[in-house]
Amino acid sequence: MPDDLLRRMHHAAAAARAAAAAIASVGDPAALAAGAVMDKGAAGPATVADLAGQVAAIRALRSVEGPRCRIMAEESLEEVDRLGGEALVERVVSALAGAGLALSRDEVRDTLASGIDAGGADGECWAIDPLDGTKGYLRGGQFAIAVGLLRDGTPVAGAVAAPRLAAHGTDAGTGTVFLAAAGQGAWQEPLAAAGDARAPIRARAWSRGDAIRLGGSVERAHSASDVLEAAAAALGPVMPVRVDSQAKYALVARGDADAYVRRSPSPGYRECAWDHVAGALVAREAGCTVTDVHGRPMDFGGGRRLAASEGVLCAAPGLHAALLAALGG
């Protein structure tokens, strides 16, 4: 079993790298034409880069996992047809060609249509977020590609690629991939070279009174940042670390942040599975405790949404317990 999970971890990393290459082929996001961006309302924007990344990740994953592997991915063909149409599909074809993946429009459409698995608590299913943090991507900030394997509703292997993150700290860089397998640990390696300079990562130990580097979204409304920072200040000085995407999980996992807390942005809102499967696994394998904001284990067995979980609390064990109490969880 351990060897199998490590193998699947590498499959996830390869798929994330394929998506990163497709996204890079799109070019400068600031130069995207209006027709290259879909407005999904409350779900935020999606671009030709999101779609190209998803197609590339699915194709890479199925090349090693087989054509019948179950995939639960964020973007849908139905939304493309409704909000972008054939012109957007053609842009995706061009972006993929730039990354060396020659596909017809029908092949692109079929691949997008194949990522609609409902997930659930039985069997294996891959969760793919092809471009997490689209607003960060568009403004030139951090974003991530996340590919994770669920087995009977539990994350067991995965990778998070952060194409603009440096190897250390929170600054921009040439890209880092974070990998994890259940019971095996977590690692990071350069985006540009699989296996090159791979190093284990571990969350930082925290003691009461220490400064708390609190991860949160650049979009402050996404996680009620002011309220969270005020509650955390009872434990020690708070130093906000604002980045978009599942890069927050990765920063906590390697000790460049101490916690990631996300309140639900509205009553009744429940997180999408693909936003957390891979990131939560990386953090957990690096020694973090990952729960919802009430201290309940993240429930990935309910399908495409985490219906039984509210928000996220990710931190090293001692800090996790202290934050949970401070937040009234």
Buried (B, 14 or more C-beta within 10 A) or exposed (E): EEEEBBEBBBBBBBBBBBBBBBBBBBEEBEEBEEEBBBEBEEEEBBBBBBBBBBBBBBBBBBEBBEEEBBBBBBBBBEBBBEBBEEEBBBBBBEBBBBBEBEBEEEBBBBBBEBBBBEBBBEEBBBBBBBBBBBBBBBBEBBBBBBBBBBBEBBBBBBBBBBBBBBBEEBEEBEBBBBBBBBEBBBBBBBBEEBEEEEEEBBBBEBEEEBEBBBBBBBBBEBBBBEEBBEBBEEBBEBEBBBBBBBBBBBBBBBBBBBBBBBBBBEEEEBBBBBBBBBBBBBBBBBBBBBBBBEBEEBBBBBBBBBEBBBBBBBBBEBBBBBBBEBBEB
